[in-house]
Every structure is written in structure tokens, then in C-alpha cells.
Amino acid sequence: MKHRHENKERYLTPERISRECQRAACAGLKSPVLAVIPLELAAMLFVSAKGAGQIYLDLLPLLILITILSDFFVCLVRGSQKMVMLSLILLTVGTMLQSIFRQEQILKKGDAASAGSAAGNLQLQYVTALACALLIGAVYWNIRECSSLKAAEILLIVSVALSLFTLVFARGVGNVKNWIHLGGLSFQTTEVVKFLYLFICAALLGTVEHPSRRRITAFFFVSLTEMGFLVLQSEFGTLLLIIMVFLTFLFLFVPDLRIFGITAVSMGILSAGIAGLGIFVSKWAAAGKTLGTNPLAQKFLASFQKISNRFIYWKHPEKDPLGLGYQLLKARESILLGGWFGTSSVTDLPVKTSDLVFPALIQRCGMIFAFLVFFLFILLWLEGMKVCVKKKDKYHRMMAVGLLFMFFDQTVIIIAGSTGLCPLTGITLPFISSGGSSLVISFMLMSVLICISGNISWKGIRSEEDEFFAESTDRAKRIFASGYRHVRGLVQNIGAASRGVSGSRPQESGCKTGGV
């Protein structure tokens, strides 16, 4: 009974929240998280020198509020204060940079009155991200059932439904279909899908010490399903991220390393086969053959050319300086102009607020500052690795690994792509790039990771997998049997109707003959 009472005390009950509020108030300025506030105030000097002081000043109260609430949240869950501090510093850098971008856009348009609307857009993104982060943190801290296989099944249905809805109703940005527009608001559905993917996989592999073949098969099915939808949406940046997280889960949480080896080799062979098929289909299409000109081949060829062009113009962007190589050439120009300490000479860099935000950071703040930002990401990754190593419960350990690697892999992919170290992909730099959907998910990822780093009381639910999978199998069999009966009945009715028609035709013919 005492043990149950102690566990109950670790949840975010109203009584505990009241006590923690009193304790946080007593702590006051002693909290190391609040030490970020002077840095946020000092950043005002740098932004003002760039002419964007008014926009940053409009965002500064909200940035300080986020810092205070983050400090309160980490005190409640007894989480890692270092991770919170590093995240807030990165958010401060992102706020500085986005304020400068918006001021440059205002000067370019010559409309000084739009400064308030520029800050308002960022304020809305920050408020939404903070609310979602606090909500998902409270849910994860209190609701143990999110680790159950039932929850995984529900989340998979939600993820698939969201992907199907996106394929049907989403507007295409370029060749990518991953944006849903509702009134004046829009959000990127693939950001939500990748977040749900972590919970589904952790429930399958993280709630037992040795996953059975059924669980591993279900893990492969979920992963391939998500990858298939991303291919159909032509969202290859998120696809690469999901593949990297999938391989990480497979290597760390499936005991049989042969499965990882076979999967890695199979993926390599499949990639080589797709590349070879793409070359042949391209030749058939150029020759006007049916195998290369039918709609299915054209759909495959469009996706293949999109990927192959990234590799071609990554190596030689000068081949199409005004088209597919334009972004990389401008990124290189920005890096060269920025040098070690930045420059006031601003080049017209495309998608500088999102995909190419790191070259824009180098241009305006210098290579040294950019290295410091990347070093902050490395420190955040190292602090997260400490959480992964110390966590004893496998479910939380797997969730921490997934959250951390998804966050850091995304960072490495976009920095390497925008600086020319690998082909460029259309994903964002966490906490730095603009974008409401990506910012919200970055806040949510960090919120759950901070919860895991704290003294969370519950462990992953060890479900009776035989009953669950047997129930799922029986449900599938019932659906199949019901569908089979309906189809069979329909065929029988059609057959009976056709026999009745064919049987009545001689009689009608005979009657007509007799009448004549």
C-alpha cells in the first residue's frame, strides 16, 4: 500500500503541482535554466545591429515566458536541466535569425507596416508549440496506457488515415504532397506521422525483453507501411529520416543481429535494383516504348528522377545554375561570403528560413558562430545519450533513443545537405528553421525526452502478445470471411439472374412465334 502511495505521488496530481509551484518559487533565480534569460536579453544587441531589433523585441517577452514555463516543467518532472538549457539557447538563435530574415523581407518589399504581422506569425507558432509540448508532456507522464499494444494499434490507424487523407486532399508543394490547408492554417502531416511512428515501434519492441517473431514482423509491417506512404507523397527527406530511425531500432532492440544484417543487405540490393530499373525505364521512355510511357512507369520515373537529380546536381550544380543546381550554388556563395565572422552583404538565398537556414546562418553570423551552434546540437545529443544509458525500463529507453536519434539525424541531414556534404533534402533544422509544424514537433519531441529523463514512475505495459495478435488475426479473418460471403452472395445473385434471363428467352421467342 505504501509503494502504491509513493508511485501515486510521482504523478502530476493537483496536490503535487501545488507543492512544486511553492518549491519552484522558493528556488527563484537559483535555477540554472533561468540563466538563459540574460542570454536572450543580450541577443537583442546583436539583432538590433542587424536592424531587426523591433521584431525581436516583440518576441522577447514570449521567449522569456517559454523559458520560465520550461523551468517550471523540468522542476515538476525532475528532468534534465541541461537539455532544457541547450534547447532554449538553440531556440534563441532561431528567434534571432528568423527576426533578421523577416526584417530583410520587409526592407525588400518596402513595407515597414508589416513588421508587426511578421512577429505575430512567429508568436503564434511559439504559443502553439509550447501548448502542445506541455500537453504531450503531461499525457506521457500520467498515462501509462500509451505504451500498450492497443494504443499502438490506434496510433497506426490514425497514422494511416492521416497519410491517406494527405494523398487525397493535400496540396502539392513542388512534387511533394504533405501539406493540409484548413482555412488560413496549414500543417505538414509527415511531421505528425514520424512522431506517431516512435510510439508505435516502442510499444512493439520496447515492452518485452526479447521481442517475438510476431512483434518483429509487425514492426517491419509498420515501418514499410510508413515508408510506402512517404514514397507515394514524394517526401524523400522524411523517408530517409524514418529509414535511419528504423535501422537504429533494428540494431539496438532486436536481439538477433542476423536480422539487421539481412535487412541492411536487402535494402542495399533493393536500392541498386531500383536504380537499375530507373535507368532502363528512362531509356524506354526516351525511345517511346510502352514500358516507359504508361502512367505507372511515368509515376515511377518522376520519383526516380527526383532522387537521381539530387545526386547529379549535388556533385555538379553548375550544370543547371538557374534550375536544379540553383539552391546549392547560392548556398556555397553564402558560405563563402560569410567567412569566419559573417558579413553585411546579403545574397538572395532561396528558402533561407527553412531548408537553407544553416548557410544563411553562416553568411550573417560567420563560420565560428555556426560551429558553436552545431556544437550545441552535439552537447544535446550527448546529454540525451546519458538518459538512454541510465534508463532501466526498456520502453522508455527505446523512446529516448528514437526521440534523440530522430532529432539529431534530422540535424545532421539538413546541415550536411545544405553545406554540400551530401544531397540536399527538404527537411528543417530543429529550433532554428521556420515552420509551424516542424517547430511544434520539435517542442513535443523534447518535451517527451525531458519527461523520460526525469523520475517517471511507470514502466511499459507488458501486454499478452499472443492474445493481442490472436485477437487481431481473428478480427482480420472475420472481416475477410464477411467480405468473402458478400462477394460470393453477389456472384450467386448475378449468376441466378443471368440464368433466369437466359431461361426466359426461348419462352418469349416461342410465344411470339405462336402468335404469328
NORLIN-V817824 format. One record per residue. N is the residue number from 1. RES is the residue in one small letter. SS is DSSP state (alpha for helix, beta for strand, coil for the rest). OMEGA is omega in radians with two decimals (999 if undefined). D_CENTER is the distance of its C-alpha to the mean C-alpha in whole Angstrom. Layout:
N,RES,SS,OMEGA,D_CENTER + N,RES,SS,OMEGA,D_CENTER
//
This chain:
1,m,coil,3.11,42 + 2,k,alpha,-3.14,41 + 3,h,alpha,3.13,38 + 4,r,alpha,3.13,37 + 5,h,alpha,3.13,38 + 6,e,alpha,3.11,36 + 7,n,alpha,3.14,33 + 8,k,alpha,-3.13,33 + 9,e,alpha,-3.12,33 + 10,r,coil,3.11,30 + 11,y,coil,-3.10,28 + 12,l,coil,3.08,28 + 13,t,coil,3.10,31 + 14,p,alpha,3.14,33 + 15,e,alpha,-3.13,35 + 16,r,alpha,3.11,33 + 17,i,alpha,3.11,31 + 18,s,alpha,3.13,35 + 19,r,alpha,-3.11,36 + 20,e,alpha,3.07,32 + 21,c,alpha,3.11,33 + 22,q,alpha,-3.14,37 + 23,r,alpha,3.12,36 + 24,a,alpha,3.11,33 + 25,a,alpha,3.11,36 + 26,c,alpha,-3.14,38 + 27,a,alpha,3.05,36 + 28,g,alpha,-3.07,36 + 29,l,alpha,3.13,35 + 30,k,alpha,-3.11,35 + 31,s,coil,3.13,31 + 32,p,alpha,3.14,30 + 33,v,alpha,-3.12,27 + 34,l,alpha,3.07,29 + 35,a,alpha,3.10,30 + 36,v,alpha,-3.08,27 + 37,i,alpha,3.06,29 + 38,p,alpha,3.09,32 + 39,l,alpha,3.11,29 + 40,e,alpha,3.10,28 + 41,l,alpha,-3.14,31 + 42,a,alpha,3.12,32 + 43,a,alpha,3.12,29 + 44,m,alpha,-3.12,31 + 45,l,alpha,-3.13,34 + 46,f,alpha,-3.11,32 + 47,v,alpha,3.11,30 + 48,s,alpha,3.10,33 + 49,a,alpha,3.10,35 + 50,k,coil,3.09,32 + 51,g,coil,-3.09,33 + 52,a,coil,-3.07,30 + 53,g,alpha,-3.08,32 + 54,q,alpha,3.14,32 + 55,i,alpha,3.14,28 + 56,y,alpha,3.12,27 + 57,l,alpha,3.08,30 + 58,d,alpha,-3.13,29 + 59,l,alpha,-3.03,26 + 60,l,alpha,3.11,27 + 61,p,alpha,3.11,28 + 62,l,alpha,3.11,25 + 63,l,alpha,3.09,24 + 64,i,alpha,3.10,27 + 65,l,alpha,3.09,26 + 66,i,alpha,3.13,22 + 67,t,alpha,-3.12,24 + 68,i,alpha,3.14,27 + 69,l,alpha,3.08,24 + 70,s,alpha,3.09,22 + 71,d,alpha,3.10,25 + 72,f,alpha,-3.12,27 + 73,f,alpha,-3.11,23 + 74,v,alpha,3.04,24 + 75,c,alpha,3.13,27 + 76,l,alpha,-3.03,27 + 77,v,alpha,-3.10,25 + 78,r,coil,-3.07,26 + 79,g,coil,-3.09,23 + 80,s,coil,3.11,23 + 81,q,alpha,3.13,24 + 82,k,alpha,3.12,23 + 83,m,alpha,3.12,20 + 84,v,alpha,3.14,20 + 85,m,alpha,-3.13,23 + 86,l,alpha,3.11,20 + 87,s,alpha,3.14,17 + 88,l,alpha,3.09,20 + 89,i,alpha,3.10,22 + 90,l,alpha,3.10,18 + 91,l,alpha,3.09,18 + 92,t,alpha,3.09,22 + 93,v,alpha,3.12,21 + 94,g,alpha,3.12,19 + 95,t,alpha,3.08,21 + 96,m,alpha,-3.05,24 + 97,l,alpha,-3.13,22 + 98,q,alpha,3.06,21 + 99,s,alpha,3.11,24 + 100,i,alpha,3.13,26 + 101,f,alpha,-3.10,24 + 102,r,alpha,3.08,25 + 103,q,alpha,3.08,29 + 104,e,alpha,3.12,29 + 105,q,alpha,3.11,28 + 106,i,alpha,3.12,31 + 107,l,alpha,3.13,33 + 108,k,alpha,3.13,32 + 109,k,alpha,-3.11,33 + 110,g,coil,-3.11,36 + 111,d,coil,-3.10,35 + 112,a,alpha,-3.11,35 + 113,a,alpha,-3.10,35 + 114,s,alpha,3.14,31 + 115,a,alpha,-3.14,30 + 116,g,alpha,3.13,30 + 117,s,alpha,3.11,27 + 118,a,alpha,3.10,25 + 119,a,alpha,-3.13,25 + 120,g,alpha,3.10,25 + 121,n,alpha,3.10,21 + 122,l,alpha,3.12,20 + 123,q,alpha,3.11,22 + 124,l,alpha,3.11,20 + 125,q,alpha,-3.10,17 + 126,y,alpha,3.13,18 + 127,v,alpha,3.13,19 + 128,t,alpha,-3.13,17 + 129,a,alpha,3.14,14 + 130,l,alpha,3.14,17 + 131,a,alpha,-3.14,18 + 132,c,alpha,-3.14,15 + 133,a,alpha,3.12,15 + 134,l,alpha,3.14,18 + 135,l,alpha,-3.11,18 + 136,i,alpha,3.08,15 + 137,g,alpha,3.12,17 + 138,a,alpha,3.12,21 + 139,v,alpha,-3.11,19 + 140,y,alpha,-3.10,18 + 141,w,alpha,-2.99,21 + 142,n,alpha,-2.98,24 + 143,i,coil,-3.14,23 + 144,r,alpha,-3.05,23 + 145,e,alpha,3.11,23 + 146,c,alpha,3.11,19 + 147,s,alpha,-3.08,20 + 148,s,coil,3.08,22 + 149,l,alpha,3.06,22 + 150,k,alpha,3.10,22 + 151,a,alpha,3.11,19 + 152,a,alpha,3.12,17 + 153,e,alpha,3.13,19 + 154,i,alpha,-3.14,19 + 155,l,alpha,3.09,15 + 156,l,alpha,3.10,15 + 157,i,alpha,3.12,17 + 158,v,alpha,-3.12,15 + 159,s,alpha,3.14,12 + 160,v,alpha,3.12,15 + 161,a,alpha,3.12,16 + 162,l,alpha,3.12,13 + 163,s,alpha,3.11,13 + 164,l,alpha,3.11,17 + 165,f,alpha,3.13,17 + 166,t,alpha,-3.14,15 + 167,l,alpha,-3.07,17 + 168,v,alpha,-2.93,20 + 169,f,alpha,-3.05,20 + 170,a,coil,3.02,17 + 171,r,beta,-3.14,18 + 172,g,beta,3.00,18 + 173,v,beta,-2.93,17 + 174,g,coil,3.05,19 + 175,n,coil,-3.05,19 + 176,v,beta,3.09,15 + 177,k,beta,-3.13,15 + 178,n,beta,3.14,11 + 179,w,beta,3.06,13 + 180,i,beta,-3.13,15 + 181,h,beta,3.09,18 + 182,l,beta,-3.07,20 + 183,g,coil,3.10,23 + 184,g,coil,-3.10,22 + 185,l,beta,3.09,19 + 186,s,beta,3.08,16 + 187,f,beta,-3.08,12 + 188,q,beta,-3.02,9 + 189,t,alpha,-3.12,9 + 190,t,alpha,3.07,6 + 191,e,alpha,3.11,3 + 192,v,alpha,-3.11,6 + 193,v,alpha,-3.12,6 + 194,k,alpha,3.08,4 + 195,f,alpha,3.11,6 + 196,l,alpha,-3.12,9 + 197,y,alpha,-3.14,9 + 198,l,alpha,-3.13,10 + 199,f,alpha,-3.12,13 + 200,i,alpha,-3.11,14 + 201,c,alpha,3.13,14 + 202,a,alpha,3.09,16 + 203,a,alpha,-3.13,18 + 204,l,alpha,-3.02,19 + 205,l,alpha,-3.00,20 + 206,g,coil,-3.11,20 + 207,t,coil,3.04,23 + 208,v,coil,-3.13,26 + 209,e,coil,-3.12,27 + 210,h,coil,-3.11,28 + 211,p,coil,3.11,25 + 212,s,coil,3.12,28 + 213,r,alpha,3.13,28 + 214,r,alpha,3.13,26 + 215,r,alpha,3.14,23 + 216,i,alpha,3.09,22 + 217,t,alpha,3.10,23 + 218,a,alpha,3.09,21 + 219,f,alpha,3.09,18 + 220,f,alpha,-3.13,19 + 221,f,alpha,3.13,19 + 222,v,alpha,-3.10,16 + 223,s,alpha,-3.14,14 + 224,l,alpha,3.09,16 + 225,t,alpha,3.13,15 + 226,e,alpha,3.13,12 + 227,m,alpha,3.14,13 + 228,g,alpha,3.11,15 + 229,f,alpha,3.12,14 + 230,l,alpha,3.08,11 + 231,v,alpha,3.13,15 + 232,l,alpha,3.11,16 + 233,q,coil,-3.08,14 + 234,s,coil,3.14,15 + 235,e,coil,-2.99,11 + 236,f,alpha,3.05,12 + 237,g,alpha,3.08,10 + 238,t,alpha,3.09,7 + 239,l,alpha,3.11,10 + 240,l,alpha,3.12,11 + 241,l,alpha,3.12,8 + 242,i,alpha,3.12,8 + 243,i,alpha,-3.14,12 + 244,m,alpha,3.11,12 + 245,v,alpha,3.10,11 + 246,f,alpha,3.14,13 + 247,l,alpha,3.08,16 + 248,t,alpha,3.09,16 + 249,f,alpha,-3.09,16 + 250,l,alpha,-3.11,19 + 251,f,alpha,-3.01,21 + 252,l,alpha,-2.96,21 + 253,f,alpha,2.97,21 + 254,v,coil,-2.98,23 + 255,p,coil,-3.08,27 + 256,d,coil,-3.12,28 + 257,l,alpha,3.09,27 + 258,r,alpha,3.11,29 + 259,i,alpha,3.10,26 + 260,f,alpha,-3.14,23 + 261,g,alpha,3.14,26 + 262,i,alpha,3.14,27 + 263,t,alpha,-3.12,23 + 264,a,alpha,3.13,22 + 265,v,alpha,3.13,26 + 266,s,alpha,3.12,25 + 267,m,alpha,3.08,22 + 268,g,alpha,3.12,24 + 269,i,alpha,3.13,27 + 270,l,alpha,3.12,24 + 271,s,alpha,3.11,23 + 272,a,alpha,3.11,27 + 273,g,alpha,3.11,28 + 274,i,alpha,3.11,25 + 275,a,alpha,3.11,26 + 276,g,alpha,3.12,30 + 277,l,alpha,3.12,29 + 278,g,alpha,3.11,28 + 279,i,alpha,-3.14,31 + 280,f,alpha,3.14,33 + 281,v,alpha,3.10,32 + 282,s,alpha,3.12,32 + 283,k,alpha,3.13,36 + 284,w,alpha,3.14,36 + 285,a,alpha,3.12,35 + 286,a,alpha,3.13,37 + 287,a,alpha,3.12,40 + 288,g,coil,3.14,39 + 289,k,coil,-3.11,39 + 290,t,alpha,-3.13,38 + 291,l,alpha,-3.14,36 + 292,g,alpha,-3.07,34 + 293,t,alpha,3.12,34 + 294,n,coil,-3.05,33 + 295,p,alpha,-3.13,30 + 296,l,alpha,3.11,28 + 297,a,alpha,3.12,29 + 298,q,alpha,3.09,28 + 299,k,alpha,3.10,25 + 300,f,alpha,-3.09,24 + 301,l,alpha,3.12,26 + 302,a,alpha,3.11,24 + 303,s,alpha,-3.14,21 + 304,f,alpha,3.14,23 + 305,q,alpha,3.11,24 + 306,k,alpha,3.13,21 + 307,i,alpha,-3.10,20 + 308,s,alpha,3.12,23 + 309,n,alpha,3.10,24 + 310,r,alpha,3.12,21 + 311,f,alpha,-3.11,23 + 312,i,alpha,-3.05,26 + 313,y,alpha,2.94,26 + 314,w,alpha,3.12,24 + 315,k,alpha,-3.05,27 + 316,h,coil,3.14,30 + 317,p,alpha,-3.12,28 + 318,e,alpha,3.11,32 + 319,k,alpha,3.10,32 + 320,d,alpha,-3.00,31 + 321,p,coil,-3.14,31 + 322,l,coil,-3.11,30 + 323,g,coil,-3.03,28 + 324,l,coil,3.11,25 + 325,g,coil,-3.02,26 + 326,y,alpha,-3.08,26 + 327,q,alpha,-3.12,23 + 328,l,alpha,3.11,24 + 329,l,alpha,3.11,27 + 330,k,alpha,3.09,27 + 331,a,alpha,3.10,24 + 332,r,alpha,3.12,27 + 333,e,alpha,3.13,29 + 334,s,alpha,-3.13,27 + 335,i,alpha,3.14,27 + 336,l,alpha,3.12,31 + 337,l,alpha,-3.10,32 + 338,g,alpha,-3.13,30 + 339,g,coil,-3.10,32 + 340,w,coil,-2.99,32 + 341,f,coil,3.11,33 + 342,g,coil,-3.10,31 + 343,t,coil,3.06,33 + 344,s,coil,3.10,34 + 345,s,coil,-3.02,34 + 346,v,coil,3.06,31 + 347,t,coil,-3.12,30 + 348,d,coil,-3.06,28 + 349,l,coil,3.14,25 + 350,p,coil,-3.14,23 + 351,v,coil,-3.10,19 + 352,k,coil,-3.13,20 + 353,t,coil,-3.07,18 + 354,s,coil,-3.01,14 + 355,d,coil,-3.06,15 + 356,l,coil,-3.10,18 + 357,v,alpha,-3.11,18 + 358,f,alpha,3.01,19 + 359,p,alpha,3.09,22 + 360,a,alpha,3.07,23 + 361,l,alpha,3.12,23 + 362,i,alpha,-3.09,25 + 363,q,alpha,-3.04,27 + 364,r,alpha,-3.06,28 + 365,c,alpha,3.09,28 + 366,g,coil,-3.11,29 + 367,m,alpha,-3.12,28 + 368,i,alpha,3.12,29 + 369,f,alpha,3.13,27 + 370,a,alpha,3.07,24 + 371,f,alpha,3.10,25 + 372,l,alpha,3.10,25 + 373,v,alpha,3.11,21 + 374,f,alpha,3.10,20 + 375,f,alpha,3.07,22 + 376,l,alpha,3.08,21 + 377,f,alpha,3.12,17 + 378,i,alpha,3.10,20 + 379,l,alpha,3.11,21 + 380,l,alpha,3.10,18 + 381,w,alpha,3.13,17 + 382,l,alpha,3.11,21 + 383,e,alpha,3.08,21 + 384,g,alpha,3.10,18 + 385,m,alpha,3.06,20 + 386,k,alpha,3.10,23 + 387,v,alpha,-3.13,21 + 388,c,alpha,-3.10,20 + 389,v,alpha,-3.06,24 + 390,k,alpha,-3.05,26 + 391,k,coil,-3.08,24 + 392,k,coil,-3.14,26 + 393,d,coil,-3.03,25 + 394,k,alpha,-3.12,23 + 395,y,alpha,3.14,20 + 396,h,alpha,3.12,19 + 397,r,alpha,3.12,19 + 398,m,alpha,3.08,17 + 399,m,alpha,3.13,14 + 400,a,alpha,3.11,15 + 401,v,alpha,-3.14,15 + 402,g,alpha,3.13,11 + 403,l,alpha,-3.07,10 + 404,l,alpha,-3.10,12 + 405,f,alpha,3.08,12 + 406,m,alpha,3.13,8 + 407,f,alpha,-3.05,9 + 408,f,alpha,3.09,12 + 409,d,alpha,3.11,11 + 410,q,alpha,3.11,9 + 411,t,alpha,-3.10,12 + 412,v,alpha,-3.10,14 + 413,i,alpha,-3.05,13 + 414,i,alpha,3.11,13 + 415,i,alpha,3.13,16 + 416,a,alpha,-3.13,18 + 417,g,alpha,-3.08,17 + 418,s,alpha,3.10,19 + 419,t,coil,3.06,22 + 420,g,coil,3.11,23 + 421,l,coil,3.08,22 + 422,c,coil,3.11,20 + 423,p,coil,-3.08,19 + 424,l,coil,3.07,17 + 425,t,coil,-3.04,13 + 426,g,coil,3.02,12 + 427,i,coil,-3.00,9 + 428,t,coil,3.06,10 + 429,l,coil,-3.03,11 + 430,p,coil,3.10,10 + 431,f,coil,-3.09,13 + 432,i,coil,-3.10,15 + 433,s,coil,3.03,14 + 434,s,coil,3.12,15 + 435,g,coil,-3.08,12 + 436,g,alpha,-3.09,12 + 437,s,alpha,-3.12,9 + 438,s,alpha,3.12,7 + 439,l,alpha,3.11,10 + 440,v,alpha,-3.13,10 + 441,i,alpha,3.09,7 + 442,s,alpha,3.07,8 + 443,f,alpha,-3.10,12 + 444,m,alpha,3.08,11 + 445,l,alpha,-3.12,9 + 446,m,alpha,3.12,13 + 447,s,alpha,3.12,15 + 448,v,alpha,3.14,14 + 449,l,alpha,3.10,15 + 450,i,alpha,3.06,18 + 451,c,alpha,-3.14,19 + 452,i,alpha,3.13,19 + 453,s,alpha,-3.14,21 + 454,g,coil,-3.07,24 + 455,n,coil,-3.10,26 + 456,i,coil,-2.93,25 + 457,s,coil,-2.98,27 + 458,w,coil,3.07,26 + 459,k,coil,-3.14,25 + 460,g,coil,-3.11,23 + 461,i,coil,3.10,25 + 462,r,coil,-3.04,27 + 463,s,coil,3.01,27 + 464,e,coil,-2.98,30 + 465,e,alpha,-3.13,28 + 466,d,alpha,3.13,31 + 467,e,alpha,-3.11,32 + 468,f,alpha,-3.09,28 + 469,f,alpha,3.08,28 + 470,a,alpha,3.11,32 + 471,e,alpha,3.12,31 + 472,s,alpha,3.13,28 + 473,t,alpha,3.12,30 + 474,d,alpha,3.12,33 + 475,r,alpha,3.12,31 + 476,a,alpha,3.12,30 + 477,k,alpha,-3.14,34 + 478,r,alpha,3.12,35 + 479,i,alpha,3.14,33 + 480,f,alpha,-3.13,34 + 481,a,alpha,3.12,37 + 482,s,alpha,3.10,37 + 483,g,alpha,3.13,36 + 484,y,alpha,3.14,38 + 485,r,alpha,3.13,41 + 486,h,alpha,3.13,40 + 487,v,alpha,3.14,40 + 488,r,alpha,3.11,43 + 489,g,alpha,3.11,45 + 490,l,alpha,3.12,44 + 491,v,alpha,3.13,46 + 492,q,alpha,3.12,49 + 493,n,alpha,3.11,49 + 494,i,alpha,3.12,49 + 495,g,alpha,3.13,51 + 496,a,alpha,3.13,54 + 497,a,alpha,-3.13,54 + 498,s,alpha,3.10,54 + 499,r,alpha,3.12,57 + 500,g,alpha,3.11,59 + 501,v,alpha,-3.11,59 + 502,s,alpha,3.12,60 + 503,g,alpha,-3.10,63 + 504,s,alpha,-3.08,64 + 505,r,alpha,3.11,64 + 506,p,alpha,-3.13,68 + 507,q,alpha,3.13,69 + 508,e,alpha,3.13,68 + 509,s,alpha,-3.14,70 + 510,g,alpha,3.13,73 + 511,c,alpha,-3.13,74 + 512,k,alpha,-3.13,73 + 513,t,alpha,-3.14,76 + 514,g,alpha,3.14,78 + 515,g,alpha,3.14,78 + 516,v,coil,999,79
//
